[in-house]
Amino acid sequence: MTSLHPPQSPSQEPSLSFGPLFRGMMDREEMASAFLAMALEGVPSFRELFFSLLGPEALLQELMNEEWTVAVEHERIDVTMSSRTWRVLIENKIRPGAKQAGQLLRYFRQAGPAPERLLVVYLAPGEMGRGEIAEVEASPEFDETKHAAVQVSWEDLFEFEPGDHPFEVLVADGLANVKRIVDGTGTVYAAEGVRALIRFIFGSAHEITKARAPIAYHRWSGRDYECLRSVRTNLSHTVLAVFEADPDPPYTVRSAVAPDGSLELRLSSTLKIAGKARRNRDLLEWWDEEMRRGSLEAPGIPTHLATDDGAFHYAEAFRGTEDEIATRLAEVTCATAEALETMLEGQDLRILR
């Protein structure tokens, strides 16, 4: 009888890929939410990565010590995680066009007073959802002693590195398909008028960082921001240029160019320890010591101040011409990356994974 399968050499090992299972399914956000719930409930290593993005190390350890149940579309919330002392509500977006104003705040209010501590999460591409987080934190019902609100980027979850367990391989294949969709949605905001000018400025800054920075950055465009995010680094570095834009299509940029040709943007730089890097005890100890000091300072970079969610943040309003803004963006990005590399090397640590 003739075999339908070609013979394998002794050195060739079979591999398992779930890519065909997911291909075409993740285009629907409800399927992406079901996948996320499955991964959070059934794969502890992925759950640890997710929790590591929600706050400081103490919160990660507290959440990892809980026993969790996970539900999809419970009370119209995309994903709900419940434990004895915590409830985590996750609004999941993989496409900018699916965003609904005030949705996260409605979830938060819908939860009402509860015995558990409440954590609401906006999971989306890039920095999408920052405004929704601020809206929850500004609501009169928000109590910092009982509640937390966090924006998490899909790009950080794409950093998941599977082991040999088939469930981890399944999660990695699912994430690869979500990434394919996310990477294809970055041009939803048409580069017209002032937005085209801002894109050009940010593109010029990105080209400078490619030549100067010791690490690579991925570029992302949002409704009211342009973003650079570090790639494959132990410390996640995000640089934003923020402007005003209408909340509804065609998302017209409100920021105007002055008669002298200048434009004002809000520039920011945020540093976090990457989820995988938390397993490096020496790096984590260094990071925790810097957090206790309350600020991250090094020659050539603006002072980054510690925030309650376990990050360092710097922001400024900057007005200038195209060249001046591009130069400032590149200076902040490159100087911060170079300073971090020097600081870590001084501790026998690495910024690159």
C-alpha positions as CSV (number, residue, x, y, z in Angstrom):
1,M,0.0,0.0,0.0
2,T,1.3,3.4,-0.9
3,S,1.6,5.9,1.9
4,L,-0.1,9.3,1.5
5,H,2.5,11.0,3.7
6,P,6.2,11.5,2.7
7,P,8.6,9.7,4.9
8,Q,10.3,11.7,7.7
9,S,14.1,11.6,8.2
10,P,15.2,10.6,11.7
11,S,16.2,14.3,12.4
12,Q,12.9,15.7,11.3
13,E,10.4,16.3,14.1
14,P,6.7,16.9,13.5
15,S,5.6,20.4,14.4
16,L,2.1,21.6,15.5
17,S,0.7,24.8,14.2
18,F,-2.8,26.2,14.9
19,G,-2.5,28.9,12.3
20,P,-5.0,27.4,9.9
21,L,-7.5,27.1,12.7
22,F,-7.4,30.9,13.5
23,R,-6.9,32.3,10.0
24,G,-10.0,34.3,9.0
25,M,-11.6,33.9,12.5
26,M,-9.9,36.8,14.3
27,D,-11.4,39.4,11.9
28,R,-14.4,39.3,14.2
29,E,-13.8,41.0,17.5
30,E,-16.1,38.6,19.4
31,M,-13.8,35.7,18.2
32,A,-10.7,37.6,19.2
33,S,-12.3,38.1,22.7
34,A,-13.1,34.4,22.9
35,F,-9.5,33.6,22.0
36,L,-8.3,36.1,24.6
37,A,-10.5,34.5,27.3
38,M,-9.3,31.0,26.5
39,A,-5.6,32.2,26.7
40,L,-6.1,34.0,30.0
41,E,-7.9,31.1,31.7
42,G,-5.9,28.2,30.3
43,V,-2.3,29.4,29.8
44,P,-0.7,30.7,33.0
45,S,2.4,32.0,31.2
46,F,0.2,34.2,29.0
47,R,-1.9,35.3,32.0
48,E,1.3,36.3,33.7
49,L,2.4,38.5,30.7
50,F,-1.1,40.1,30.7
51,F,-1.1,40.8,34.4
52,S,2.5,42.2,34.2
53,L,1.2,45.0,32.0
54,L,-1.4,46.2,34.5
55,G,0.8,47.7,37.1
56,P,3.8,47.2,39.4
57,E,5.4,44.0,40.5
58,A,3.4,43.8,43.8
59,L,0.1,43.8,41.8
60,L,1.4,41.1,39.4
61,Q,2.2,38.8,42.4
62,E,-1.2,39.5,44.0
63,L,-3.1,38.7,40.8
64,M,-1.0,35.6,40.0
65,N,-1.9,34.2,43.4
66,E,-5.6,34.3,42.7
67,E,-7.7,31.6,41.1
68,W,-9.6,32.9,38.1
69,T,-12.7,32.1,36.1
70,V,-13.1,33.9,32.7
71,A,-16.3,34.7,30.9
72,V,-17.0,36.1,27.4
73,E,-19.7,38.6,26.7
74,H,-21.0,38.5,30.3
75,E,-23.4,41.4,30.7
76,R,-22.2,42.6,27.3
77,I,-18.6,43.0,28.5
78,D,-16.1,41.5,26.1
79,V,-14.1,39.6,28.7
80,T,-14.6,39.3,32.5
81,M,-12.1,37.8,34.9
82,S,-13.3,37.0,38.4
83,S,-11.5,35.8,41.5
84,R,-12.3,35.9,45.2
85,T,-11.0,39.4,45.7
86,W,-10.7,40.9,42.1
87,R,-12.9,41.5,39.1
88,V,-11.2,42.5,35.8
89,L,-13.3,43.9,33.0
90,I,-11.7,43.9,29.6
91,E,-12.8,46.0,26.6
92,N,-11.2,44.5,23.5
93,K,-10.6,46.3,20.3
94,I,-8.5,45.2,17.3
95,R,-9.7,47.8,14.9
96,P,-9.8,51.6,15.5
97,G,-13.2,51.9,13.7
98,A,-14.8,49.7,16.3
99,K,-14.3,52.2,19.1
100,Q,-17.4,53.5,20.9
101,A,-17.3,56.7,23.0
102,G,-17.9,56.1,26.7
103,Q,-18.1,52.3,26.4
104,L,-15.5,51.6,29.1
105,L,-17.1,54.1,31.5
106,R,-20.4,52.3,31.0
107,Y,-18.8,49.0,31.9
108,F,-17.3,50.6,35.0
109,R,-20.6,52.0,36.1
110,Q,-22.5,48.9,35.2
111,A,-20.3,46.9,37.7
112,G,-21.6,49.1,40.5
113,P,-20.5,48.7,44.1
114,A,-19.0,45.2,44.6
115,P,-17.1,43.4,47.3
116,E,-14.2,42.7,44.9
117,R,-11.6,45.2,43.8
118,L,-12.3,46.3,40.3
119,L,-9.8,46.7,37.5
120,V,-11.0,47.9,34.0
121,V,-8.8,47.4,31.0
122,Y,-8.9,48.8,27.5
123,L,-7.0,46.4,25.2
124,A,-6.4,47.9,21.8
125,P,-3.7,48.6,19.1
126,G,-1.1,51.2,19.9
127,E,-2.1,53.8,22.5
128,M,-5.8,53.7,21.5
129,G,-8.1,54.0,24.6
130,R,-6.0,56.5,26.6
131,G,-9.0,58.9,26.6
132,E,-11.4,56.2,27.8
133,I,-9.1,55.4,30.7
134,A,-8.9,59.1,31.7
135,E,-12.7,59.3,31.5
136,V,-13.1,56.4,34.0
137,E,-10.5,57.8,36.4
138,A,-12.3,61.2,36.3
139,S,-15.7,59.8,37.1
140,P,-17.1,60.5,40.6
141,E,-17.5,56.8,41.3
142,F,-13.8,56.0,40.8
143,D,-12.0,55.3,44.1
144,E,-8.2,54.8,43.8
145,T,-8.3,52.5,46.9
146,K,-10.7,50.1,45.2
147,H,-10.4,50.7,41.5
148,A,-7.8,50.8,38.7
149,A,-8.0,51.6,35.0
150,V,-5.3,50.6,32.6
151,Q,-4.7,50.8,28.8
152,V,-2.9,47.8,27.4
153,S,-1.6,47.5,23.9
154,W,-2.0,44.4,21.8
155,E,1.6,45.0,20.7
156,D,2.8,44.2,24.2
157,L,0.9,40.9,24.1
158,F,2.5,40.0,20.8
159,E,5.8,39.7,22.7
160,F,4.5,36.4,24.2
161,E,7.1,33.6,23.7
162,P,5.7,30.1,23.8
163,G,7.4,27.1,25.3
164,D,6.9,23.5,24.2
165,H,3.4,23.1,25.6
166,P,0.8,22.8,22.8
167,F,-1.5,25.3,24.5
168,E,1.3,27.9,24.5
169,V,1.9,27.2,20.8
170,L,-1.9,27.6,20.2
171,V,-1.8,31.1,21.9
172,A,1.2,32.2,19.9
173,D,-0.5,31.2,16.6
174,G,-3.7,33.0,17.7
175,L,-1.6,36.1,18.5
176,A,0.1,36.0,15.1
177,N,-3.3,36.2,13.4
178,V,-4.5,39.1,15.7
179,K,-1.2,40.8,14.8
180,R,-1.9,40.4,11.1
181,I,-5.2,42.2,11.5
182,V,-3.8,45.0,13.8
183,D,-0.9,45.6,11.4
184,G,-3.4,46.1,8.6
185,T,-5.5,48.8,10.4
186,G,-2.8,51.4,10.8
187,T,-3.9,53.5,7.8
188,V,-7.6,54.0,8.8
189,Y,-6.9,57.8,9.5
190,A,-6.3,59.4,6.1
191,A,-3.1,61.4,5.8
192,E,-4.8,64.6,4.6
193,G,-4.3,68.3,5.6
194,V,-2.6,68.9,8.9
195,R,-2.6,65.1,9.6
196,A,-0.4,64.6,6.5
197,L,2.0,67.3,7.8
198,I,2.2,65.6,11.3
199,R,2.8,62.2,9.6
200,F,5.6,63.7,7.6
201,I,7.2,65.2,10.7
202,F,6.9,61.9,12.6
203,G,8.2,60.0,9.7
204,S,11.3,62.2,9.5
205,A,11.9,61.7,13.3
206,H,11.5,57.9,12.7
207,E,14.1,57.9,10.0
208,I,16.6,59.7,12.4
209,T,16.0,57.1,15.1
210,K,16.6,54.3,12.6
211,A,20.1,55.7,12.1
212,R,20.9,56.7,15.6
213,A,19.0,54.8,18.3
214,P,20.5,51.6,19.6
215,I,17.1,49.9,19.5
216,A,14.4,49.5,16.8
217,Y,11.0,51.2,17.0
218,H,7.7,50.3,15.5
219,R,5.5,53.1,14.2
220,W,1.8,53.5,14.8
221,S,-0.8,56.1,13.8
222,G,-3.9,56.8,15.9
223,R,-6.9,59.2,15.8
224,D,-5.1,61.9,17.8
225,Y,-1.5,60.8,18.0
226,E,1.5,59.4,16.2
227,C,3.5,56.7,18.1
228,L,6.8,55.0,18.2
229,R,7.1,51.8,20.3
230,S,10.4,49.9,21.0
231,V,10.7,46.4,19.6
232,R,12.1,43.4,21.5
233,T,13.5,45.3,24.5
234,N,13.6,44.6,28.2
235,L,12.3,48.1,28.8
236,S,9.3,49.2,26.7
237,H,9.7,52.7,25.4
238,T,6.8,54.6,23.9
239,V,7.1,58.1,22.3
240,L,3.9,60.0,21.4
241,A,3.1,63.2,19.5
242,V,-0.4,64.1,20.5
243,F,-2.8,66.5,18.8
244,E,-6.5,67.4,18.8
245,A,-8.8,65.6,16.4
246,D,-12.6,65.1,16.0
247,P,-13.8,61.9,17.6
248,D,-15.9,60.9,14.6
249,P,-15.1,60.2,10.9
250,P,-13.3,61.7,9.0
251,Y,-11.4,62.4,12.3
252,T,-10.4,65.9,11.2
253,V,-7.3,67.3,13.0
254,R,-8.2,70.4,15.0
255,S,-4.6,71.5,15.6
256,A,-3.8,74.4,13.2
257,V,-0.6,75.6,11.7
258,A,0.3,79.2,12.8
259,P,1.0,81.9,10.2
260,D,4.7,81.6,10.9
261,G,4.5,77.9,9.9
262,S,4.8,76.5,13.4
263,L,2.7,73.8,15.0
264,E,2.2,72.8,18.6
265,L,2.1,69.2,19.6
266,R,2.2,67.5,23.0
267,L,5.2,65.2,23.1
268,S,5.6,62.4,25.7
269,S,7.9,59.5,26.5
270,T,6.9,56.5,28.7
271,L,9.1,53.7,30.0
272,K,7.8,50.4,31.4
273,I,9.6,47.1,32.2
274,A,8.5,44.6,29.7
275,G,6.5,41.6,30.8
276,K,9.1,39.0,29.9
277,A,11.8,41.0,31.5
278,R,10.2,40.7,34.9
279,R,11.6,37.2,35.0
280,N,15.1,38.7,35.1
281,R,15.6,39.2,38.8
282,D,18.6,41.5,38.5
283,L,16.8,43.7,36.0
284,L,13.6,43.8,38.1
285,E,15.6,44.7,41.3
286,W,17.2,47.6,39.3
287,W,13.9,48.8,38.0
288,D,12.2,48.6,41.5
289,E,15.1,50.7,43.0
290,E,14.6,53.3,40.3
291,M,10.9,53.4,40.9
292,R,11.5,53.9,44.6
293,R,13.6,57.0,43.8
294,G,10.6,58.4,42.0
295,S,12.4,59.6,38.9
296,L,14.6,58.4,36.1
297,E,17.4,60.9,35.3
298,A,20.4,60.6,33.0
299,P,22.5,63.0,31.0
300,G,20.8,64.1,27.7
301,I,17.2,63.0,28.5
302,P,14.3,64.8,30.1
303,T,13.5,63.7,33.7
304,H,10.9,60.9,33.6
305,L,8.7,60.8,36.8
306,A,7.4,57.6,38.3
307,T,3.6,57.0,37.9
308,D,1.2,54.9,40.0
309,D,0.9,52.2,37.3
310,G,4.6,51.4,37.6
311,A,6.0,53.4,34.7
312,F,8.2,56.5,34.2
313,H,6.6,59.3,32.2
314,Y,7.7,62.6,30.7
315,A,5.5,65.1,28.7
316,E,5.9,68.6,27.3
317,A,4.0,71.0,24.9
318,F,6.4,71.8,22.1
319,R,5.9,74.4,19.4
320,G,8.1,74.6,16.3
321,T,8.6,74.2,12.6
322,E,8.5,70.8,10.9
323,D,12.3,70.4,11.3
324,E,12.3,71.6,14.9
325,I,9.6,69.2,16.0
326,A,11.1,66.3,14.1
327,T,14.5,67.0,15.7
328,R,13.0,67.3,19.1
329,L,11.1,64.0,18.7
330,A,14.3,62.2,17.5
331,E,16.4,63.8,20.3
332,V,14.0,62.6,23.0
333,T,13.7,59.1,21.5
334,C,17.4,58.5,20.7
335,A,18.8,60.1,23.9
336,T,16.4,58.1,26.1
337,A,17.3,54.8,24.3
338,E,21.1,55.6,24.5
339,A,20.9,56.6,28.2
340,L,19.0,53.5,29.1
341,E,21.5,51.3,27.3
342,T,24.4,53.0,29.2
343,M,22.6,52.7,32.5
344,L,21.8,49.1,32.1
345,E,25.3,48.2,30.8
346,G,26.6,49.8,34.0
347,Q,24.6,47.1,35.9
348,D,25.7,44.3,33.6
349,L,22.2,44.3,32.1
350,R,21.0,44.6,28.5
351,I,18.3,46.8,27.0
352,L,17.8,44.3,24.1
353,R,16.4,40.8,24.7
